[in-house]
Amino acid sequence: MKLGEACAVAPLAVSSGLLAAGAAIAFAPSVGSTPARHALRSSGAARGSATGGTVDQAACAPAVAAALVGAAAGARRSRRARRSARQALQTAFKTDMSEKIFAEAQDLMPGGVSSPVRAFKSVGGAPIVFDRVKGAYAFDVDGNKYIDYVGTWGPAIIGHADDVVLAALKDQMEKGTSFGAPSTLENVLAKMVIDAVPSVEMVRFTNSGTEACMGMLRLVRAYTNRETVIKFEGCYHGHADSFLVQAGSGVATLGLPDSPGVPKGATAGTLCAQYNNLESVEALLKENEVAAVILEPVVGNSGFIPPTKEFLQGLRELTTKYGALLVFDEVMTGFRIAYGGAQAYFGVTPDVTTMGKVIGGGLPVGAYGGRRDIMEVVAPAGPMYQAGTLSGNPLAMTAGIETMKRLQQPGSYEHLDKITKKLIGGILDAGKEAGHALCGGSISGMFGFFFCEGPVTCFADATKSDTDKFARWHRKMLERGIYLAPSQYEAGFTSLAHTEEDIDATIAAAKEVFAEI
Ligand SMILES: Cc1ncc(COP(=O)(O)O)c(C=O)c1O
């Protein structure tokens, strides 16, 4: 193959924090924001409750609340009032409990977390320890309330802890939490997925997106009787060995492992191409017997990078021409950018699809599905083995079903699209007005931006973003009650629970932060 045509550097498990690792940044403490806090208060975002040990900061600190409201008088404020409001806010945003708990966690779990990116390594500062979530909001152990744009990394598309989902879960719990036997609930969710997702005629449930991608990988190899797969720089498909591939310049086809412990043999069959670059894919297809081309149909794991429609259509044609399967990893985009996922949105139908996040409604679920003739290779219908003790468990199925029912209601995706466009538009305008180089975008409830001139069409473009500036932006937004993904290389998510007022408050905070960084 022509090495120059293949992407030289492989991707990485950006979501798992590999990309972000080692980029810790120290922050000077900074003052909070007055108008933004005021907007948050008006929208209800700063009204915490004392449930579960958290403290309502407005209720407990009337002086702080008074200072905040007083400070919102905009241009007419005196310097003295502004100063006192800042001092009040410095007092208001406290992280003592978070820091204490995280310090203990670091002694108990590697890096103090159960998944790397949660540790805030790439933005610096200690992570916020959550106490509870509801709707569009997260509440931390210090009593701070945040408008949440992480949404537990995607699943919370109808808002956190939705009352209908919780009620259904309570009912289901009475009947048992795990069957390890067939249940009607699996049929219900399977039918919903099959009805919605164009490529899916049969589905297998798993417990996570990683597991779904592992099953999918074995399936495409079993079905085609070929071993090599092509993925894209900057696309993440879970933490299975074969997807953790790093390649130095010109050695993409060598499939060097990106993490210690990944054997060379596990990644030798993983080639890497450049996103939105059909030539890089065809060069690999010409030189190798490829089982499948696997991609995030909209990239969310190196920041938000949309595909061109021609790219997706071109992949459909190329894979058909070279006898490879086309796989959309819709763990993130499935039921998020449209009810039928990216394949419905762009009108390009892959052979196999992986899903997760939204279809579990906040409980651990993944799934892979595709054409009947392909899926019938999976055991026990066929010879390809894949299994799971808790797969398809009734609680996860219930949360998924109720979440999808809510998404089916008219106006769901219109709402997501409207508020997310307003959010990213407001952020980009505010940043540009303050003189920052910025580019970004959104599709339905998924968004992102980079601190660089655009366009960003692939991972190499994304790395031009000023990540130090992103880290400063992240912390200062956090201090103003806006919870964003703690890495430049992650997409953001909105939900049906986010209101126009939440978006206004977020843009108001962004304006202040852009002026300061
Ligand atoms: C596109 C994609 N595939 C796979 C995964 C892995 O899913 P999980 O974290 O549930 O294992 C993720 C996780 O973010 C993802 O975004």
The ligand as an SDF file (V2000), in Angstrom:
LIG
                    3D

 16 16  0  0  0  0  0  0  0  0999 V2000
  -18.6020    5.9370   19.5550 C   0  0  0  0  0  0  0  0  0  0  0  0
  -18.3510    5.1510   20.8050 C   0  0  0  0  0  0  0  0  0  0  0  0
  -18.1640    3.8310   20.7210 N   0  0  0  0  0  0  0  0  0  0  0  0
  -17.9540    3.0750   21.8130 C   0  0  0  0  0  0  0  0  0  0  0  0
  -17.9020    3.6430   23.0580 C   0  0  0  0  0  0  0  0  0  0  0  0
  -17.6810    2.7940   24.2740 C   0  0  0  0  0  0  0  0  0  0  0  0
  -18.8510    2.7560   25.0230 O   0  0  0  0  0  0  0  0  0  0  0  0
  -18.8110    2.4280   26.5900 P   0  0  0  0  0  0  0  0  0  0  0  0
  -18.1140    3.5780   27.2490 O   0  0  0  0  0  0  0  0  0  0  0  0
  -20.2430    2.2980   26.9770 O   0  0  0  0  0  0  0  0  0  0  0  0
  -18.0520    1.1750   26.7620 O   0  0  0  0  0  0  0  0  0  0  0  0
  -18.0750    5.0300   23.1900 C   0  0  0  0  0  0  0  0  0  0  0  0
  -18.0010    5.6780   24.5030 C   0  0  0  0  0  0  0  0  0  0  0  0
  -18.0040    6.8550   24.6520 O   0  0  0  0  0  0  0  0  0  0  0  0
  -18.3160    5.8030   22.0340 C   0  0  0  0  0  0  0  0  0  0  0  0
  -18.5030    7.1230   22.0940 O   0  0  0  0  0  0  0  0  0  0  0  0
  1  2  1  0
  2  3  1  0
  2 15  2  0
  3  4  2  0
  4  5  1  0
  5  6  1  0
  5 12  2  0
  6  7  1  0
  7  8  1  0
  8  9  2  0
  8 10  1  0
  8 11  1  0
 12 13  1  0
 12 15  1  0
 13 14  2  0
 15 16  1  0
M  END
$$$$
